[in-house]
């Protein structure tokens, strides 16, 4: 938390001595009430979405002139520099390599070995950590087998998690911080010990979620279009079939910071207009309690389309599971986008992969 009562005068409210040692003005938390009282009569702007209630109370007691305003630093931070965008691109290349190796291993080993959800999360972290630029996971990995995938923020716990046995859908939501940038990806894969194809109704619903994902990925929209409008564009293929999902379509993403970053979002509450440089997620889903969960997530970069209009550059570099795709539920534009996306994924990742993983990826990225 920080205070800036005068132009050029910044005071940090913190007990971290390292900040003070660097020459910055600091006030400890135990001194906060007294410090705020010294601001009596001054005009103080605050962001109501992040200011603690107790601090707001101190400010009112101090007799300052309060004005609720969005934090200008948060808005500036959300618009990434070109160096940060390039870092995101590099991070997703590294992530795609790790994910390709992991899923190649998973498809050939996991079901036979009957690995647990917790073990899969640890294994994926190990594949990512093979990169010298890996810092840590960007959030706790969500590994949801069968009905656990229907729990949106499921956290597997040892002794209570499932093993990957029999037939079912695996929802895997994960990400990492690399020195160059941050990733967040969800993929839904179908596995069958007996080699049976996925149920037709499951494929239909997964394909409709993918259609929603493509719909947003293809969107071209005026500058400052807000998240509410884009949320409806994404959901339209699902709504047309009487389906929906209960979470937002997309959240802002920080550059080696919080993987969920404001103020932008693509959701029913997303009132902030999108601008060039924003990084968000594109993650429609569908969930049947007690059965399965489906979510297709990539990160996207808001970039220029033509004068006054914007579009999305998809940053995530990893294919969707072909076993859960039925072209009958996709438009020709959706199919063209998917084929171009998968071609790009293969071209970017193949030079960095071993022969067996490269062959696995080629099969997953073949045209629909």
Helices and strands as residue ranges (DSSP letters): E 2-6, E 9-13, H 17-21, E 25-27, G 29-31, H 32-37, E 43-46, H 53-62, E 65-68, H 72-78, H 82-105, I 106-110, H 111-113, H 117-129, E 134-137, E 142-145, G 146-150, E 167-174, E 176-178, E 185-192, H 200-217, E 220-222, H 227-239, E 250-252, E 261-266, E 279-282, E 285-288, E 292-295, E 298-304, E 309-314, G 322-324, G 327-329, H 332-349, G 350-352, H 355-364
